[in-house]
Amino acid sequence: MSARARRHAAAALVSALTVGSTLLLSACDPQAATGVAAGNAAPATAAKPSDAASSAAPALSGATASATPSAPPSPTAPVTASAAGRTTAPARNGAVQGLTISNGTNLVLMNGTSVDFHTAVRDLAWSPDGGRAAFIDGAGDLSVSRADGSHRVVVARNPGGQTWSHPTWQVDAADPVGLPAKNNILFTVGQGTGARLVGVPATAIGATPKPLSLKTFSDDNAKPLPTTGNVWISGGGMQHGSTVYANTTDHEVYIRDDYMRQQGAAIATGSEPALSRDGDEVVFVRSVAGHDHLFVQDVHKENPVARDLTPHATTDYTEPAWSPDGRTIAARTTAGVVTLPVDGSSAPVLVVAGPGMPAYRH
């Protein structure tokens, strides 16, 4: 039996006995994801501190503003990059199916065309159905909008003096023992060693975030999980509300398994993790020979081996994101956003020249 199966079997037994007890935040929203609350929130104007690398980036290269994505523009002139020690193909201005690029401005690149969200968009993340975008807006608040930037709702309001970053959806429609479906947005409050993980219901309006519980898989003689320094949470998977995150103090990647009861453990050394849609693999950043490489690893196998996707890197690969089919990784480099196959069958290809954070819309 795999480590995951044993964990879930144990969790099922405990949850069956405690289903009537108070639910954790991860299961606090009994409503399914059916859409954003009606009405447009007024765009915020007062900027707050940001530690995102993309927050001060210039407008997206080669993109035109539009309320609705259209056909991609013509490719730019060839761009040479040494992303994997080899010359890449010409930049294609983001005309990759499902790939979106944000850079801290009000414009988000979708299929080669720039969509105006009417507020700064930082750390963009898409709902599992692709219908809604969650991001940190120009006021430092957590906002949710439709894919065209309309019907924006401030889900949680920053009280001021805080840095919020990297929201992710936690969704689970499973109902094994009568627990309500999960529909939350999780994110980071703070920076560096003081950062902590919080969450709010995805359907909230102006809510106050609540700290996430962090408990180990084993209740006996297990080292407590760090409660601060936790950043970059990713809930791309649809399996039981699982997420992964990184810790800035011990430089470990952790899994937070929320199958009926929350459990967690360190699974790899690295940073900036992203969970695959099926929840079975994690891609993360690890420094090798002076450059940031991308590694992929199975989440649930015992004694897994991390595989280097960029063994010949001559540049830094950061901020990875999974394609919906799990076959491709998009990542940020100094030359721009690249894509590369998870199976290592070909070199990275530059698809957007210039700064920006990649995310796939499912």
C-alpha positions as CSV (number, residue, x, y, z in Angstrom):
1,M,0.0,0.0,0.0
2,S,1.4,3.4,-0.9
3,A,2.1,6.1,1.7
4,R,-0.9,8.1,0.3
5,A,-3.2,5.1,0.7
6,R,-2.2,4.5,4.3
7,R,-2.6,8.2,5.2
8,H,-6.0,8.3,3.6
9,A,-7.1,5.1,5.3
10,A,-6.1,6.4,8.7
11,A,-7.7,9.8,8.0
12,A,-11.0,8.1,7.0
13,L,-11.1,6.2,10.3
14,V,-10.5,9.3,12.4
15,S,-13.0,11.4,10.3
16,A,-15.7,8.8,10.6
17,L,-15.5,9.1,14.3
18,T,-15.2,12.9,14.4
19,V,-17.4,14.1,11.6
20,G,-19.7,15.9,14.0
21,S,-16.8,18.0,15.4
22,T,-15.9,21.5,14.5
23,L,-14.6,21.7,10.9
24,L,-11.3,23.3,10.0
25,L,-11.1,26.3,7.8
26,S,-10.3,24.1,4.8
27,A,-13.9,22.8,5.0
28,C,-15.7,25.9,6.1
29,D,-17.4,26.8,2.9
30,P,-20.3,24.3,2.1
31,Q,-21.2,26.0,-1.2
32,A,-19.9,24.7,-4.5
33,A,-18.0,26.9,-6.9
34,T,-20.8,28.4,-9.0
35,G,-19.5,31.9,-9.8
36,V,-18.4,35.2,-8.5
37,A,-20.8,37.3,-6.4
38,A,-22.6,39.8,-8.5
39,G,-21.5,43.4,-8.8
40,N,-18.3,45.2,-9.7
41,A,-16.1,46.4,-6.8
42,A,-14.5,49.8,-7.4
43,P,-10.9,49.5,-8.4
44,A,-8.6,50.2,-5.5
45,T,-6.0,52.9,-5.9
46,A,-3.9,53.0,-2.8
47,A,-0.8,50.9,-3.4
48,K,0.6,48.8,-0.6
49,P,4.0,47.1,-0.2
50,S,4.8,44.1,-2.5
51,D,7.6,41.6,-2.5
52,A,6.6,40.1,-5.8
53,A,9.3,40.2,-8.5
54,S,6.7,41.1,-11.1
55,S,5.1,44.0,-9.3
56,A,7.1,46.7,-11.0
57,A,7.5,45.1,-14.4
58,P,6.7,47.0,-17.6
59,A,3.8,46.4,-19.8
60,L,3.7,43.0,-21.5
61,S,5.8,42.9,-24.7
62,G,4.0,42.7,-28.0
63,A,0.5,42.6,-26.6
64,T,-2.5,44.8,-27.3
65,A,-5.2,45.7,-24.8
66,S,-8.6,44.0,-25.3
67,A,-11.6,43.1,-23.1
68,T,-11.9,39.8,-24.9
69,P,-9.0,37.5,-25.9
70,S,-8.6,37.3,-29.7
71,A,-6.2,35.7,-32.2
72,P,-2.5,36.0,-31.3
73,P,-0.5,38.7,-33.1
74,S,2.4,37.9,-35.4
75,P,5.5,36.5,-33.7
76,T,8.3,38.9,-32.9
77,A,11.8,38.7,-34.3
78,P,13.7,35.6,-33.2
79,V,14.9,35.8,-29.6
80,T,18.0,33.9,-28.7
81,A,18.2,32.6,-25.1
82,S,20.6,30.2,-23.4
83,A,17.9,28.8,-21.2
84,A,19.1,25.2,-21.5
85,G,22.5,25.8,-23.1
86,R,20.8,25.8,-26.5
87,T,19.1,28.4,-28.7
88,T,15.3,28.5,-28.3
89,A,12.6,29.1,-30.9
90,P,11.3,32.6,-31.6
91,A,9.2,34.2,-28.8
92,R,5.5,33.7,-29.6
93,N,4.0,36.4,-27.4
94,G,2.2,34.0,-25.2
95,A,0.1,32.4,-27.9
96,V,0.1,29.0,-26.1
97,Q,-3.3,27.5,-25.4
98,G,-4.3,28.1,-21.8
99,L,-1.1,30.0,-20.8
100,T,-1.6,33.4,-19.2
101,I,1.1,35.9,-18.2
102,S,0.8,38.6,-15.5
103,N,3.4,41.1,-14.6
104,G,2.0,43.4,-11.9
105,T,0.2,45.8,-14.3
106,N,-3.5,45.8,-15.1
107,L,-2.9,43.8,-18.3
108,V,-2.9,40.0,-18.4
109,L,-1.7,38.2,-21.5
110,M,-4.0,35.4,-22.8
111,N,-3.5,33.6,-26.1
112,G,-1.3,36.5,-27.3
113,T,-3.7,39.3,-26.5
114,S,-3.7,41.5,-23.4
115,V,-6.8,41.7,-21.3
116,D,-7.4,44.7,-19.1
117,F,-8.4,43.9,-15.5
118,H,-8.6,47.6,-14.5
119,T,-6.4,47.1,-11.5
120,A,-2.9,45.8,-10.9
121,V,-2.8,42.0,-11.1
122,R,-0.2,40.2,-9.0
123,D,0.3,36.5,-8.5
124,L,-2.6,35.5,-10.7
125,A,-4.1,32.0,-10.1
126,W,-7.0,30.4,-11.9
127,S,-9.9,28.4,-10.4
128,P,-9.9,24.7,-11.4
129,D,-12.7,25.3,-13.9
130,G,-10.9,28.3,-15.5
131,G,-13.8,30.6,-15.0
132,R,-12.4,32.9,-12.3
133,A,-9.1,34.6,-11.5
134,A,-7.7,35.1,-8.0
135,F,-5.0,37.7,-7.5
136,I,-3.6,40.4,-5.3
137,D,-4.9,43.7,-6.6
138,G,-3.5,47.2,-6.7
139,A,-4.5,47.9,-3.1
140,G,-2.9,44.7,-1.8
141,D,-6.3,43.1,-1.3
142,L,-7.3,39.6,-2.4
143,S,-9.6,39.9,-5.4
144,V,-11.6,37.5,-7.6
145,S,-12.9,38.3,-11.1
146,R,-14.2,36.7,-14.2
147,A,-11.6,35.7,-16.8
148,D,-12.2,38.9,-18.7
149,G,-11.4,41.0,-15.6
150,S,-15.1,41.9,-15.0
151,H,-17.2,41.4,-11.9
152,R,-14.3,41.9,-9.6
153,V,-15.0,41.2,-5.9
154,V,-12.6,41.9,-3.0
155,V,-12.8,38.6,-1.2
156,A,-10.5,39.7,1.6
157,R,-9.4,43.2,2.5
158,N,-5.8,43.9,3.6
159,P,-5.9,45.9,6.8
160,G,-2.7,47.8,5.8
161,G,0.9,47.2,6.6
162,Q,0.8,43.6,5.4
163,T,2.2,41.9,2.3
164,W,-0.2,39.4,0.7
165,S,1.0,37.0,-2.0
166,H,0.5,34.0,-4.1
167,P,-3.2,33.0,-3.7
168,T,-4.3,29.5,-4.8
169,W,-7.6,27.7,-5.0
170,Q,-8.4,24.8,-2.7
171,V,-11.3,22.9,-4.2
172,D,-12.6,19.4,-3.4
173,A,-16.1,18.2,-4.3
174,A,-15.5,14.8,-2.6
175,D,-17.9,14.0,0.2
176,P,-16.6,10.7,1.8
177,V,-18.2,11.0,5.2
178,G,-20.6,13.9,4.9
179,L,-18.1,16.7,5.0
180,P,-18.9,19.8,3.0
181,A,-17.1,20.5,-0.3
182,K,-14.0,22.7,-0.1
183,N,-14.0,26.0,-1.9
184,N,-11.3,28.2,-0.4
185,I,-8.6,30.6,-1.5
186,L,-5.3,30.1,0.4
187,F,-2.4,32.6,0.4
188,T,0.5,34.0,2.3
189,V,0.5,36.9,4.7
190,G,3.9,38.5,5.5
191,Q,7.4,38.0,4.1
192,G,10.5,35.9,4.9
193,T,10.7,34.1,8.2
194,G,7.6,35.8,9.5
195,A,5.3,34.7,6.6
196,R,2.3,32.5,7.4
197,L,-0.4,30.7,5.5
198,V,-4.0,31.8,5.7
199,G,-7.3,31.2,3.9
200,V,-10.8,32.5,3.2
201,P,-13.9,31.1,1.6
202,A,-13.7,31.8,-2.2
203,T,-17.2,33.2,-2.1
204,A,-16.5,35.7,0.7
205,I,-16.7,39.5,0.4
206,G,-14.3,41.6,2.5
207,A,-13.4,38.6,4.8
208,T,-10.7,38.4,7.4
209,P,-8.2,35.6,6.6
210,K,-7.8,32.8,9.2
211,P,-4.5,30.9,9.8
212,L,-4.2,27.4,8.3
213,S,-3.7,24.5,10.6
214,L,-0.4,22.6,10.0
215,K,-0.2,19.2,11.6
216,T,2.1,16.3,10.8
217,F,1.1,12.9,9.3
218,S,2.2,11.2,12.5
219,D,0.9,12.1,15.9
220,D,3.7,10.2,17.7
221,N,7.2,11.7,18.1
222,A,6.9,13.7,14.9
223,K,8.8,17.0,14.6
224,P,6.2,19.9,14.6
225,L,5.8,21.6,11.2
226,P,7.1,25.2,11.0
227,T,4.2,27.7,11.5
228,T,6.1,30.7,10.1
229,G,8.3,31.2,7.0
230,N,5.7,29.4,4.9
231,V,5.2,30.8,1.4
232,W,4.2,30.0,-2.1
233,I,1.2,27.7,-1.5
234,S,-0.1,25.8,-4.5
235,G,-3.4,23.9,-4.8
236,G,-3.4,23.1,-8.5
237,G,-4.5,19.5,-7.7
238,M,-8.1,18.4,-7.5
239,Q,-7.3,15.5,-5.1
240,H,-8.9,16.0,-1.8
241,G,-7.9,19.7,-1.4
242,S,-4.2,18.9,-1.2
243,T,-1.7,21.7,-1.4
244,V,2.1,22.2,-1.4
245,Y,4.1,25.1,0.0
246,A,7.7,26.0,0.8
247,N,9.4,27.2,4.0
248,T,12.0,30.0,3.8
249,T,13.9,28.9,7.0
250,D,14.6,25.2,6.3
251,H,14.2,25.4,2.5
252,E,11.9,22.4,2.4
253,V,8.8,21.8,0.3
254,Y,5.8,20.5,2.3
255,I,2.6,18.8,1.4
256,R,-0.6,19.7,3.2
257,D,-3.0,16.8,2.7
258,D,-6.6,17.8,3.6
259,Y,-8.3,14.5,3.0
260,M,-11.0,14.6,5.7
261,R,-8.4,15.7,8.3
262,Q,-5.4,17.9,7.7
263,Q,-2.0,16.2,7.7
264,G,1.4,17.3,6.4
265,A,5.1,16.6,6.0
266,A,8.3,17.7,4.2
267,I,8.7,16.0,0.9
268,A,11.7,17.7,-0.8
269,T,14.4,20.4,-0.6
270,G,13.5,23.4,-2.7
271,S,11.2,26.4,-3.2
272,E,8.3,27.8,-5.3
273,P,6.5,24.4,-5.6
274,A,3.5,23.8,-7.9
275,L,1.2,20.8,-7.6
276,S,0.0,19.0,-10.7
277,R,-3.7,19.0,-11.5
278,D,-4.1,15.3,-10.5
279,G,-2.2,16.0,-7.3
280,D,0.4,13.2,-8.0
281,E,3.5,15.3,-8.8
282,V,5.1,18.5,-7.7
283,V,7.5,20.7,-9.6
284,F,9.8,23.0,-7.6
285,V,12.9,25.1,-7.8
286,R,16.3,24.0,-6.5
287,S,19.7,25.7,-6.8
288,V,22.3,23.6,-8.7
289,A,25.8,24.9,-9.6
290,G,24.9,28.5,-9.3
291,H,21.5,28.4,-11.2
292,D,17.9,27.7,-10.2
293,H,16.8,24.4,-11.8
294,L,13.4,22.9,-12.1
295,F,12.8,19.5,-10.5
296,V,9.8,17.2,-10.6
297,Q,9.0,14.6,-8.0
298,D,6.2,12.1,-7.2
299,V,4.3,13.3,-4.2
300,H,3.0,10.0,-2.8
301,K,5.7,7.3,-3.5
302,E,7.9,6.3,-0.7
303,N,11.6,7.4,-1.1
304,P,10.9,9.4,-4.3
305,V,13.7,10.6,-6.5
306,A,13.5,14.2,-7.8
307,R,14.3,14.5,-11.5
308,D,16.1,17.6,-12.9
309,L,14.1,19.0,-15.9
310,T,16.8,21.5,-16.7
311,P,20.1,19.7,-16.2
312,H,22.1,21.9,-18.6
313,A,20.7,25.2,-17.3
314,T,22.7,28.4,-17.9
315,T,20.0,30.7,-16.6
316,D,17.6,30.6,-13.6
317,Y,14.2,28.9,-13.9
318,T,11.6,30.1,-11.4
319,E,7.9,30.3,-10.8
320,P,6.9,27.0,-12.5
321,A,3.3,26.3,-13.5
322,W,1.7,23.0,-14.8
323,S,-0.3,22.7,-18.0
324,P,-3.8,21.2,-17.4
325,D,-2.8,17.9,-19.1
326,G,0.3,17.6,-16.9
327,R,2.6,17.3,-19.8
328,T,4.2,20.8,-19.9
329,I,5.8,23.2,-17.4
330,A,5.9,26.9,-18.0
331,A,8.5,28.9,-16.1
332,R,10.1,32.3,-15.8
333,T,13.7,33.0,-16.9
334,T,15.7,36.1,-17.4
335,A,14.8,36.1,-21.1
336,G,11.1,35.6,-20.5
337,V,8.6,32.8,-20.1
338,V,9.5,29.4,-21.4
339,T,7.7,26.1,-21.7
340,L,9.2,22.6,-21.6
341,P,7.9,19.1,-21.6
342,V,7.8,17.2,-18.3
343,D,9.3,14.1,-19.9
344,G,12.4,16.0,-20.9
345,S,12.0,15.1,-24.6
346,S,12.9,18.6,-25.9
347,A,14.6,21.8,-24.8
348,P,12.7,24.8,-23.3
349,V,11.1,27.1,-25.8
350,L,10.8,30.9,-25.2
351,V,7.1,31.9,-25.6
352,V,7.1,35.4,-24.2
353,A,10.0,37.8,-24.3
354,G,10.1,40.0,-21.2
355,P,9.1,39.7,-17.6
356,G,6.0,38.0,-16.3
357,M,4.6,35.2,-14.1
358,P,3.1,32.2,-16.0
359,A,-0.2,30.5,-15.0
360,Y,-2.4,28.1,-16.9
361,R,-6.1,28.6,-17.2
362,H,-7.7,25.2,-17.2
